[in-house]
Amino acid sequence: MASYKDIVRYYRQYWGISLLSIAAASLFEVIDLVVPYAIGQILNVLSRQPLDAPLQALIAQISAITRLPINRSLSLWTLLGIIFVVTVVRAPIQPWIGSWFHWAIPLRAKRDRTRQVLKKILTLPLDFYDENNPGRIAGRVARGVTNHTWTYPEIAGQFIPKLMRVLGIFIIIGLIEWPIAIIFLISFIVIFTFSLWDLRLLIKREEVLDRYIENTESRTSEIITNIKTVKAFATEAAELERQQQRLDREMQVVLFRIHKGYVKLATWQRTIVQACVFGVLTLTLIATVRGDISLGHFVTTLTISSMAYAEIEPLSMVAEIFARRYASMLRLHEFMQQSDGADASSLSQEPVHQNPYRFSGHLELQQVSFGYDPKQPILQDINLTIKPRQTVALVGRSGSGKSTLVKLLFRYFEPHAGQILMDGQDIRSLDVSRYRRRLAIVHQDVDIFNGTILENLIYGNPTVSFEQVQSACAIAKVEEFVHQLPQGYATVVGERGVRLSGGQRQRLGIARALIVNPDVLVFDEATSSLDYESERTIQLAMRSLLGTRTLIIIAHRLSTVREADQIVVLDQGRIAEVGNHDQLLHQGGIYHRLHTLQETGELRV
Ligand SMILES: Nc1ncnc2c1ncn2[C@@H]1O[C@H](COP(=O)(O)OP(=O)(O)OP(=O)(O)O)[C@@H](O)[C@H]1O
């Protein structure tokens, strides 16, 4: 569970400079009090009342140095000089010690923490992304980091220095007339404590609101991702209505439970503050009339106590803003506290050619069992040997566990029982990044990044030579369409560029995989969504790879897997049949049945 300590730790790298800048800002706030004090003393000089002892001593010293006589004029010039130093001389210094650091620190922290957030995003286990959509994650992270950034200057630059000012005020009033100081301090603490108490309740409501907002954002992101489905089913109105309900719910919480709470807080706060100011005025006046304090002290006490009470509102405003941001800041830390996945790679960069791992592609699955939910096994007792450079096809009904098997091979998940050996070594004992860089996969939906075709091609191996790119593109039949594009390999694709057809994306995916020269290449239903002609092109590309490395082909269309050395039929998470095409047809089992269904064109598997 995240707590306020995590919010403080967010800035731990900068604590030295942070303490210094807070101390400087506090000093400036306290120095501000010199002005009303000096004005009070000017009043004393003008009304011929005595100056305070420390001031008299100062003036006597100035007189000794300058040899000027001690009189009203010297006293007034000294007091004016003090006011000049704490206002005019201070003015150009304050922004550099205050504003500069109060922003420099959070902006640096933002850069550093955003990098850590990215690291977390890159190392979280895949199932986290199955449960949380991109909108939810992006919203949570962005709100969390932004709120930390905005909160720092308010707390370090305002809240703490202003509290220090209140302390300074208490000390000055205490020196003038301690009973008034005690009354002032008690009233201040009572008002402030009650304000914070109220804010605690409001923070809880803000937490609820934060969850509501996250849910709304998450759905909006889903609508954007699935916009084609929304349009195809003409569910725009339903989506709008659903989001409208969510927005209304948020509005109810913000307006009637949160905002109203803040207004109530401000109402009683103001009333009590004004009553206190009035009380201090009365007490100070009585003390002055009695002759207990001078006219100058009357003015000073009144001015600075009003200054202190005037700080209650800005102080609770900062506390209020902090309260509003608190929940989302905690949620960032909750996100950061998620454990890295067992599949997290090291995040250290290493060019592909420097990878010390090279495999022959000999794979062995021994008694492998796995389930996303340990109580529900998806794969059970899988025993399989794949020899180097063999082509193995995984076939079976939808949901039989084919893709899951590949996920285990890539170490996205770990088997609950059994082991997977690559060239005789348990893959769990290998460095995950280096191991994965020796594998490649072509998915049904090839991800395209915003950038040129070339950038997409060399994604896994940026140091590859252009000749190697061209030869991979020749095998994957990418050349055929690249030459027709306006700028060839430099054509921008993805978010803002030319759109590629399904077949073209597939071919690009194959070339991208070949460019890393993997020891094991997996095709995960690479041709499932293609038309016959595109499928044929991809099949030809795949055929030219047979025998060059270990190939694992997951396919629904059995025409794709005919030439495989081994066909593995999965059924309900178990291996039901193994053999080549002819052997399996001869066996007359599941494969035979699937084949017959496809041949007669009635059904896909
Ligand atoms: N991330 C996940 N979390 C929980 N269950 C999952 C997850 N991914 C897959 N499953 C479940 O595991 C089972 C096997 O899925 P898998 O994707 O391996 O099957 P498949 O044979 O590749 O199917 P298809 O041919 O339809 O792609 C299915 O019942 C599926 O619902």
PDBQT file of the ligand as one rigid body, heavy atoms in Angstrom, charges set to zero:
ROOT
HETATM    1  N1  LIG A 701      -3.903 -13.856 -20.627  1.00  0.00    +0.000 N 
HETATM    2  C1  LIG A 701      -4.778 -14.807 -20.373  1.00  0.00    +0.000 A 
HETATM    3  N2  LIG A 701      -5.357 -14.868 -19.169  1.00  0.00    +0.000 NA
HETATM    4  C2  LIG A 701      -6.237 -15.845 -18.872  1.00  0.00    +0.000 A 
HETATM    5  N3  LIG A 701      -6.608 -16.825 -19.742  1.00  0.00    +0.000 NA
HETATM    6  C3  LIG A 701      -6.053 -16.799 -20.970  1.00  0.00    +0.000 A 
HETATM    7  C4  LIG A 701      -5.122 -15.795 -21.347  1.00  0.00    +0.000 A 
HETATM    8  N4  LIG A 701      -4.755 -16.031 -22.632  1.00  0.00    +0.000 NA
HETATM    9  C5  LIG A 701      -5.422 -17.142 -23.025  1.00  0.00    +0.000 A 
HETATM   10  N5  LIG A 701      -6.193 -17.599 -22.036  1.00  0.00    +0.000 N 
HETATM   11  C6  LIG A 701      -7.024 -18.804 -22.061  1.00  0.00    +0.000 C 
HETATM   12  O1  LIG A 701      -6.183 -19.909 -22.313  1.00  0.00    +0.000 OA
HETATM   13  C7  LIG A 701      -6.786 -20.817 -23.195  1.00  0.00    +0.000 C 
HETATM   14  C8  LIG A 701      -5.843 -21.132 -24.323  1.00  0.00    +0.000 C 
HETATM   15  O2  LIG A 701      -5.632 -19.962 -25.082  1.00  0.00    +0.000 OA
HETATM   16  P1  LIG A 701      -4.633 -19.912 -26.298  1.00  0.00    +0.000 P 
HETATM   17  O3  LIG A 701      -4.634 -18.527 -26.796  1.00  0.00    +0.000 OA
HETATM   18  O4  LIG A 701      -3.352 -20.515 -25.907  1.00  0.00    +0.000 OA
HETATM   19  O5  LIG A 701      -5.353 -20.874 -27.322  1.00  0.00    +0.000 OA
HETATM   20  P2  LIG A 701      -5.088 -21.090 -28.849  1.00  0.00    +0.000 P 
HETATM   21  O6  LIG A 701      -5.067 -22.550 -29.065  1.00  0.00    +0.000 OA
HETATM   22  O7  LIG A 701      -3.893 -20.326 -29.296  1.00  0.00    +0.000 OA
HETATM   23  O8  LIG A 701      -6.403 -20.463 -29.434  1.00  0.00    +0.000 OA
HETATM   24  P3  LIG A 701      -6.640 -19.705 -30.802  1.00  0.00    +0.000 P 
HETATM   25  O9  LIG A 701      -6.372 -20.703 -31.866  1.00  0.00    +0.000 OA
HETATM   26  O10 LIG A 701      -8.054 -19.311 -30.769  1.00  0.00    +0.000 OA
HETATM   27  O11 LIG A 701      -5.689 -18.563 -30.810  1.00  0.00    +0.000 OA
HETATM   28  C9  LIG A 701      -8.097 -20.210 -23.612  1.00  0.00    +0.000 C 
HETATM   29  O12 LIG A 701      -9.117 -20.826 -22.873  1.00  0.00    +0.000 OA
HETATM   30  C10 LIG A 701      -7.989 -18.755 -23.231  1.00  0.00    +0.000 C 
HETATM   31  O13 LIG A 701      -9.220 -18.264 -22.811  1.00  0.00    +0.000 OA
ENDROOT
TORSDOF 0
